[in-house]
Amino acid sequence: MCAMRILDPTDEREPIRRQLTPRPEHVTGTVGFLDISKPRGNVLLDRLEALFDERLPDVEVRRYAKPTFTKPAPEDLRRKIAEECGFVIEALAD
């Protein structure tokens, strides 16, 4: 097993120590794809969805979109994703 190093892109002089959330061995159930509404984020998610359909046919993909990338996702959208999905992939693209 190789060690994983998490890089913090913020300008912290002393980075906060973070730990990865435990990951399940297999992806099952429903995965949410969140488009944050930046240009071409949908292109990334379209490609990922095609790969999921090909490689993980038993996994359901649900698509969501933030109204704007300039603000956090609205609370009701975050709640909906948490209720409907076991995993989330967020598209950050330009």
C-alpha positions as CSV (number, residue, x, y, z in Angstrom):
1,M,0.0,0.0,0.0
2,C,1.4,3.4,-0.9
3,A,1.1,6.5,1.2
4,M,-1.3,9.2,0.0
5,R,-0.3,12.8,0.3
6,I,-3.1,15.4,0.3
7,L,-2.1,18.8,-1.0
8,D,-4.0,21.9,0.3
9,P,-4.3,24.6,-2.5
10,T,-5.1,27.3,0.0
11,D,-2.5,29.8,1.2
12,E,-2.2,28.3,4.7
13,R,1.2,28.8,6.2
14,E,0.8,25.7,8.3
15,P,-1.6,23.3,6.4
16,I,-4.3,21.6,8.4
17,R,-3.8,17.9,8.8
18,R,-6.6,16.0,7.1
19,Q,-7.5,12.4,6.9
20,L,-9.3,10.6,4.1
21,T,-12.7,9.3,4.8
22,P,-12.7,5.5,4.7
23,R,-13.6,4.3,1.3
24,P,-15.7,1.2,0.6
25,E,-14.1,-1.6,-1.5
26,H,-16.8,-1.4,-4.2
27,V,-19.0,1.3,-5.6
28,T,-22.7,0.2,-5.3
29,G,-26.1,1.9,-5.3
30,T,-26.5,5.5,-6.5
31,V,-23.7,8.0,-7.4
32,G,-24.5,11.7,-7.7
33,F,-22.7,13.8,-10.3
34,L,-22.7,17.4,-9.2
35,D,-22.1,20.0,-12.0
36,I,-21.0,23.2,-10.2
37,S,-21.9,25.2,-13.4
38,K,-18.4,26.1,-14.5
39,P,-17.7,25.9,-18.2
40,R,-17.2,22.3,-19.6
41,G,-18.0,20.7,-16.2
42,N,-20.8,18.9,-18.1
43,V,-18.3,17.5,-20.6
44,L,-16.4,15.9,-17.8
45,L,-19.5,14.4,-16.2
46,D,-20.8,13.2,-19.6
47,R,-17.5,11.2,-20.1
48,L,-17.6,9.9,-16.5
49,E,-21.2,8.8,-16.9
50,A,-20.3,6.9,-20.1
51,L,-17.5,5.2,-18.2
52,F,-19.8,4.3,-15.3
53,D,-22.3,2.9,-17.7
54,E,-19.6,0.8,-19.3
55,R,-17.7,-0.4,-16.2
56,L,-20.3,-0.2,-13.5
57,P,-23.7,-1.0,-15.1
58,D,-25.4,-1.8,-11.8
59,V,-24.6,1.6,-10.4
60,E,-27.3,4.3,-10.9
61,V,-26.0,7.8,-11.8
62,R,-28.1,10.9,-10.9
63,R,-27.1,14.3,-12.2
64,Y,-27.4,17.5,-10.2
65,A,-26.3,21.1,-10.9
66,K,-25.6,24.1,-8.7
67,P,-27.3,27.3,-9.9
68,T,-23.9,29.1,-10.0
69,F,-20.3,28.2,-9.2
70,T,-19.8,31.4,-7.3
71,K,-21.7,30.3,-4.2
72,P,-22.0,27.0,-2.2
73,A,-24.7,24.6,-3.3
74,P,-28.1,25.5,-1.7
75,E,-28.9,23.6,1.4
76,D,-31.9,21.9,-0.2
77,L,-29.7,20.6,-3.0
78,R,-27.1,19.3,-0.6
79,R,-29.8,17.6,1.4
80,K,-31.4,16.0,-1.7
81,I,-28.0,14.6,-2.8
82,A,-27.2,13.2,0.6
83,E,-30.6,11.5,0.8
84,E,-30.5,10.0,-2.7
85,C,-26.8,9.1,-3.1
86,G,-24.2,7.0,-1.4
87,F,-21.4,8.8,-3.3
88,V,-20.9,12.1,-5.0
89,I,-18.5,13.2,-7.8
90,E,-18.2,17.0,-8.2
91,A,-17.2,18.4,-11.6
92,L,-14.6,21.2,-11.4
93,A,-13.7,22.2,-14.9
94,D,-13.0,25.2,-17.1
